[in-house]
Amino acid sequence: MPNPPSAWRIDESKYPKNGSPADRLRFLLRYAVLAPSGHNSQPWMFRLSGDAVELHADTRRELPIVDPDNRELVISCGAALSFLRIAMRRFGHEPVTELLPDSNNANFLARIRLGEEAVVPEEDTALFQAITKRRTNRQSYDVRPIPFDLYAALQEAAQTENAWLHFVPSGREREQVGEMTEQGGIALASNPKFRRELASWIRTNWSRAKDGMPGFTFGWSGSESLLMPLAMRVVEWGRAQGRAARDLVNDAPAHCVLGVSGDEPIDWLRTGQALGRVLLYARSQDVWAHFLNQPVQVPELRRRLAELLGKDGPPQLAFRMGYALDVRPSPRRPVKDVLT
Ligand SMILES: Cc1cc2nc3c(=O)[nH]c(=O)nc-3n(C[C@H](O)[C@H](O)[C@H](O)COP(=O)(O)O)c2cc1C
């Protein structure tokens, strides 16, 4: 596997412990930007202010077709917030976080201050170390089951951020979720605007772009990475894609749905923070994840899924989990590009 891009190679020993708060925050943001985001749009902007950093939604990077309410955009920013908090703790500061601090500015999502010196719990060190090892892994997963204890630990990771994580048992419920995933895939792909939006975020394998999804993240060769986005714009591939997604759900060692009690921006921020913690905990235990959000991205299916699960609050994200071979990381914009 080629060397990961520089964004993923961070030397911990370079943390400027005796530097100014701005120096330290700039270093810590290198971990925040490794968070997952819809289509790798990286829809965040940061602003340094004294010993605090502000997190803003970068709505120039929104995905109006697949995410018309910017729900996934805020979730992505919540994941970046969680990575930042975990990194702050690792370097000895208890983060002090205010969510949505300005009621007149909905894009101002959080203010995070470098708080008191803190002793790092061992578990947080493991989460921190997983940040540079995490990627979305879309390959096929081993049949090896996930240990029973890990289910409970992942649910606890979600609960720490006031979210619920439901593991869809195999059998009838898994089949129903699989069917909804297929129907969602077909519904989304039948919309040419959805296909154009997706294609516009796909990059060739040799692209130097710092955002978007290179073809290799879908397991494509170089020529496929060039041709697939072109084909996608004109060919309606929903049926084949939908069936493949259903199989992934049905065959996954574990398939889960993440949610919180509400469905407002504050709840999306919480979901993102829970997502960050769950993905990092999974990765610390060698487990990969792959989002299959189709049934949450189509409103009618989202209602049906909520009814099926009967949880407190609608589903926000769905993903499969399991063991697999390592994959190459996606590009990231450097911190200087996301600092105003
Ligand atoms: C809110 C959210 C929604 C996502 N939805 C999907 C999805 O439906 N399908 C998928 O394959 N990946 C999905 N992803 C994964 C992103 O494409 C991925 O995080 C991004 O390309 C960066 O790659 P990385 O996770 O490997 O760093 C989603 C990620 C987030 C945070």
The ligand as a Gaussian input file, in Angstrom:
#p B3LYP/6-31G(d) Opt

LIG

0 1
 C      -22.743000      11.968000       7.582000
 C      -22.016000      11.027000       6.663000
 C      -22.700000      10.349000       5.662000
 C      -22.046000       9.443000       4.837000
 N      -22.765000       8.730000       3.898000
 C      -22.136000       7.776000       3.178000
 C      -22.879000       6.897000       2.347000
 O      -24.111000       6.976000       2.260000
 N      -22.205000       5.951000       1.628000
 C      -20.849000       5.802000       1.734000
 O      -20.290000       4.911000       1.079000
 N      -20.112000       6.617000       2.527000
 C      -20.741000       7.580000       3.260000
 N      -20.015000       8.369000       4.118000
 C      -18.548000       8.198000       4.192000
 C      -17.821000       9.304000       3.453000
 O      -17.942000       9.159000       2.070000
 C      -16.360000       9.288000       3.915000
 O      -16.309000       9.623000       5.263000
 C      -15.508000      10.287000       3.134000
 O      -15.438000       9.930000       1.788000
 C      -14.094000      10.381000       3.707000
 O      -13.482000       9.119000       3.705000
 P      -12.968000       8.430000       5.041000
 O      -14.149000       8.167000       5.919000
 O      -12.334000       7.152000       4.563000
 O      -11.987000       9.338000       5.695000
 C      -20.653000       9.262000       4.963000
 C      -19.964000       9.968000       5.967000
 C      -20.641000      10.827000       6.822000
 C      -19.891000      11.516000       7.918000

